[in-house]
Amino acid sequence: MNKRGVALYFVLAILLVVIIFANIILNFINSQSKFTNHQVRRVQAYYAAQAGVNFALEKLRLNNATWNTTTAAKTFRICGSNYNITNPALCNGTNITEPSFPVSINYIDITIGPLDAATNSRSINSTVNYTSNS
């Protein structure tokens, strides 16, 4: 019985197992990287929405005539500078451009509701448009 070829098959089998195992590990690392990137962008969007609400509150506190609507809801848009360059039609007019936004934040829409005379309050909603992939 000839055993000279057995070593070659044994080495090839081990090599195949190592390649499969390395492929599994690389795929896992790649998916975790994408997941982490997505999570970072979601957190950035959350804080951008919070910043939009705080910005509106400050405009209302300063009694800014443009922002201080009493009769109907009004929406304002704050655009990221990269988004303003690629989509100028969506970011013109009374909209504001914010150059310090992360690249993933396209724009924030801030809606200020009318003043409720009974409770002397109003609603403020902030919606963020962002890219979730790299």
Secondary structure, 3 states (H helix, E strand, C coil): CCCCCHHHHHHHHHHHHHHHHHHHHHHHHHHHHHHHHHHHHHHHHHHHHHHHHHHHHHHHHCCCCCCCCCCCCEEEEEEEHHHHHHCHHHHCCCCEEECCCCCCEEEEEEEECCCECCCCECCEEEEEEECCCC
